[in-house]
Amino acid sequence: MSRFLWGLVCVLFVTVPSFAAERPNVLFIAIDDLNHWVGHLGRNPQTKTPNIDRLATAGVTFTRANCAAPACNPSRAALMSGLRPSTTGVYDNGQDWTPVIGKELTLTTQFLNAGYDVYGAGKIYHSSAHRDGEWTEYFAKGGPALKLHPSAKDDGVGSIKFGPLANADEDMPDYRVTDYGIKQLQRKHDKPFFLAIGLVKPHMPFSVPKPYFDMFPLETIELPPHTENDLADIPPAGQAMAKPQGDHAMMVKSGRWREAVQAYLATIAFCDAQVGRLIDALENSRHKDNTIVVLWSDHGWHLGEKEHWRKFALWEEATRTVFIWKAPGVTQPGGVCGRPVDYMTIYPTVCDLAGIRIPKHVEGPSLRPLLENPAATWDQPALTTFHRHNHSFRTEQFRYIRYADGSEELYDHAADPYGWHNIADDPAHAQLKQQLQQYIPKKNVPELPREGGKGKGKNKRRE
């Protein structure tokens, strides 16, 4: 090689950064069972979430975000595969998604194939399940036993479990998962990285160290807005999801509804503290200017609204989520987007922002236009599915629910923010319902069998 050509090669090698160095990292924060009780969404004034709110003001927060399914397993399987529950048959907990979602389809595989290191810790899929070959490394959390504080009356009411713990923060599995994330953020990496941190709290039991309970004195606790006989205008299919004679009846009879709300608020505050630790670590790292942050909660949670507890329903409390993006060079601080979006957008958006080809099987659109301009046009509703042929559609104003038997609910959330009045039978809204029915998935495959097959585990729902 001539001296001139060798000199040219050396100049290019020194002055042109590698493609890998230009690609953004991803901090992917998953939160379990967190409903819209965060400060910046304004749904519950009692909540204390300064760190999640801080992240929201740094990027774009979506005020009408909805999960793909109101249960951990199908929500996460859909999000990580890019395939709706109605496409895979993964509609509920206790269904094994691995036979119908190949390794080649998942979000993490796309990043591995693109040359990223992919790290995971905590709950990303249901029950912290993960498959070898889809991660560079996955952290097994472990930790000491957790014990109720001596001030706790007991462990809760029926199957709604709550109570303060005698443990320190450092004993909590989520603390250890966050520690792992912090260590990865503090490291120098030779490749761009995708770091998935899955926080389990505020999932039940609503049990965290006692100082978080002390932040919410019981005598100050207000119950969530509710109304008597809220299920009177609900079709039987909706009432069956609520199960009002189960958890809710037991909670009302116990007289401990406020204690459960206190415990949920305390558990959210603990979660928020872990988010704060992660964000602080990123801000103090060499990666702060080249890392996409996406924070999402897998679905919502009822605490007595519509005489219902838990998720497992198609109303606002079960489906509305916390959803925040910060993407360097794309988002601007203080962005607030009121467009109705669902979680089938996460897979294509994070690929889009990282410059990775979006696979053809992915069923949702990229949110990039809304990240660049939160007021941009967005014509489709958010869609949530729970079991076969049961769908909920959210527009900016309305929520329309259509059950497998053809029964319906419709709520005007501008006039009726808590969904107390079902107006599905009002002829004035016939055209709206017809328009939304066009978004019913064309494919609604049969449900996968529950783990346990025909045995005693068939109908057991694991939280």
Rosetta blueprint (number, residue, H / E / L):
1 M L
2 S L
3 R H
4 F H
5 L H
6 W H
7 G H
8 L H
9 V H
10 C H
11 V H
12 L H
13 F H
14 V H
15 T H
16 V L
17 P L
18 S L
19 F H
20 A H
21 A H
22 E H
23 R L
24 P L
25 N E
26 V E
27 L E
28 F E
29 I E
30 A E
31 I E
32 D L
33 D L
34 L L
35 N L
36 H L
37 W L
38 V L
39 G H
40 H H
41 L H
42 G L
43 R L
44 N L
45 P L
46 Q L
47 T L
48 K L
49 T L
50 P H
51 N H
52 I H
53 D H
54 R H
55 L H
56 A H
57 T H
58 A H
59 G L
60 V E
61 T E
62 F E
63 T E
64 R E
65 A E
66 N E
67 C L
68 A L
69 A L
70 P L
71 A L
72 C H
73 N H
74 P H
75 S H
76 R H
77 A H
78 A H
79 L H
80 M H
81 S H
82 G L
83 L L
84 R L
85 P H
86 S H
87 T H
88 T H
89 G L
90 V L
91 Y L
92 D L
93 N L
94 G L
95 Q E
96 D L
97 W L
98 T L
99 P L
100 V L
101 I L
102 G L
103 K H
104 E H
105 L H
106 T L
107 L H
108 T H
109 T H
110 Q H
111 F H
112 L H
113 N H
114 A L
115 G L
116 Y L
117 D E
118 V E
119 Y E
120 G E
121 A E
122 G E
123 K L
124 I L
125 Y L
126 H H
127 S H
128 S H
129 A L
130 H L
131 R L
132 D L
133 G L
134 E L
135 W L
136 T L
137 E E
138 Y E
139 F E
140 A L
141 K L
142 G L
143 G L
144 P L
145 A L
146 L L
147 K L
148 L E
149 H L
150 P L
151 S L
152 A L
153 K L
154 D L
155 D L
156 G E
157 V E
158 G L
159 S L
160 I E
161 K E
162 F E
163 G L
164 P L
165 L E
166 A L
167 N L
168 A L
169 D H
170 E H
171 D H
172 M L
173 P H
174 D H
175 Y H
176 R H
177 V H
178 T H
179 D H
180 Y H
181 G H
182 I H
183 K H
184 Q H
185 L H
186 Q H
187 R L
188 K L
189 H L
190 D L
191 K L
192 P L
193 F E
194 F E
195 L E
196 A E
197 I E
198 G E
199 L E
200 V L
201 K L
202 P L
203 H L
204 M L
205 P L
206 F E
207 S L
208 V L
209 P E
210 K H
211 P H
212 Y H
213 F H
214 D H
215 M L
216 F L
217 P L
218 L H
219 E H
220 T H
221 I L
222 E L
223 L L
224 P L
225 P L
226 H L
227 T L
228 E L
229 N L
230 D L
231 L L
232 A L
233 D L
234 I L
235 P L
236 P H
237 A H
238 G H
239 Q H
240 A H
241 M H
242 A H
243 K L
244 P H
245 Q H
246 G H
247 D H
248 H H
249 A H
250 M H
251 M H
252 V H
253 K H
254 S H
255 G L
256 R L
257 W H
258 R H
259 E H
260 A H
261 V H
262 Q H
263 A H
264 Y H
265 L H
266 A H
267 T H
268 I H
269 A H
270 F H
271 C H
272 D H
273 A H
274 Q H
275 V H
276 G H
277 R H
278 L H
279 I H
280 D H
281 A H
282 L H
283 E H
284 N L
285 S L
286 R L
287 H L
288 K H
289 D H
290 N H
291 T E
292 I E
293 V E
294 V E
295 L E
296 W E
297 S E
298 D L
299 H L
300 G L
301 W L
302 H E
303 L E
304 G L
305 E H
306 K H
307 E H
308 H L
309 W E
310 R E
311 K L
312 F L
313 A L
314 L L
315 W L
316 E H
317 E H
318 A H
319 T H
320 R E
321 T L
322 V L
323 F E
324 I E
325 W E
326 K E
327 A L
328 P L
329 G L
330 V L
331 T L
332 Q L
333 P L
334 G L
335 G E
336 V E
337 C E
338 G E
339 R E
340 P E
341 V E
342 D E
343 Y H
344 M H
345 T H
346 I H
347 Y H
348 P H
349 T H
350 V H
351 C H
352 D H
353 L H
354 A H
355 G L
356 I L
357 R L
358 I L
359 P L
360 K L
361 H L
362 V L
363 E L
364 G L
365 P L
366 S L
367 L L
368 R H
369 P H
370 L H
371 L H
372 E H
373 N L
374 P L
375 A L
376 A L
377 T L
378 W L
379 D L
380 Q L
381 P L
382 A E
383 L E
384 T E
385 T E
386 F L
387 H L
388 R L
389 H L
390 N L
391 H E
392 S E
393 F E
394 R E
395 T L
396 E L
397 Q L
398 F E
399 R E
400 Y E
401 I E
402 R E
403 Y L
404 A L
405 D L
406 G L
407 S L
408 E E
409 E E
410 L E
411 Y E
412 D E
413 H L
414 A L
415 A L
416 D L
417 P L
418 Y L
419 G L
420 W L
421 H L
422 N L
423 I L
424 A L
425 D L
426 D L
427 P H
428 A H
429 H H
430 A H
431 Q H
432 L H
433 K H
434 Q H
435 Q H
436 L H
437 Q H
438 Q L
439 Y L
440 I L
441 P L
442 K L
443 K L
444 N L
445 V L
446 P L
447 E L
448 L L
449 P L
450 R E
451 E L
452 G L
453 G L
454 K L
455 G L
456 K L
457 G L
458 K L
459 N L
460 K L
461 R L
462 R L
463 E L
